[in-house]
């Protein structure tokens, strides 16, 4: 037996020492699921919000027609509201 109380060995890795799946996600009890439809919808809503917001800002700087700016602004507000509602309804 070694005198090392922390069991640190040069050839050991966290998975080898504690078993597979013991990273920070497993330690906190959360597992990431890349194919989670609710998560994908949330990412899509926030992305569309950011794109509409950027288009609204660019349209204002370039001096496009006021209806184009208003359309992008309304779409940005709609995506923001949808993202917040989706987030609140998917909370456990």
N, C-alpha and C positions, 0 to 999 in steps of 0.2 A: 504494500500500500504506500502511496505517495504522501509526502508531507504537505502537499498543496491542498489547502482547504477549499479552493474554488474549482478544482478539477480542470485547470487550464492546461491543455496540451497543445503543442505546436501543430499536430496533425488533426485536431478535432475541429468540427464545425458545429454550429448550434443544432442543426438537424441530426447530426450524429450523436451529440451529447444528450439531447432531450427528445429525440424522435421527430418524424416528419410532421409538418403542420404546426410547429410551435413558434412561428414568427409573431410579429406584433399583431397581426389580424386575428390569429388564433388565440393569442393571450388576452385580447380584449373581448373575445367571444363573437367577433364578426368575421364572416367569410365573404369575400368579394365574389360576386357572380357576374361574369361579363355578359350573360344573356338575359339579365333581368329586364323584362319589358317595362316595368314602372321606372326603373333607373334610366333606360334608354329614352323614354318619353320625357322625363325631366330634363335630361341633357339636351334633347331636341328643342324643347320649349325655351330653355335659357339661351341656347344658341340662336334661335330665331329672334328672340328678343334683342340680343346683342346686334345681330345683323340689321334689324329694322332701326334700331337706335343709331347705328353707324350710318345707315342710308339716310336717315332723317338729318343727321348732323352734316353729312356731305352735301345733301340737297340744300340745306340752308346756306352753306358756305359758297356753293356754286350759283346760288340764286335761281333755282329751278322754279317751276310754277308752284304757287301756294297750295294747290290741291294735291300735288305729288308729296310735298312735305307733310301735309295734313294726313294723307293716307298712310305714310310710313309712321308718323307719330301715333295715329290711332291703332295701327297694327302692333306697334311696340307696346302700347298700353294693354292691348288685348292679350298679347303673349305674356306680358308680365302678370296680368291677372290670372291667366290660365296656369302659369307656372306656380304661382302662390297657391291657388286652389288645389292643383294637383299635389303639391307638397303637403298641404294640410290634410288632404283626404287619404294620403298613403301613409301617414304616421301611424305607428302601432301603439 
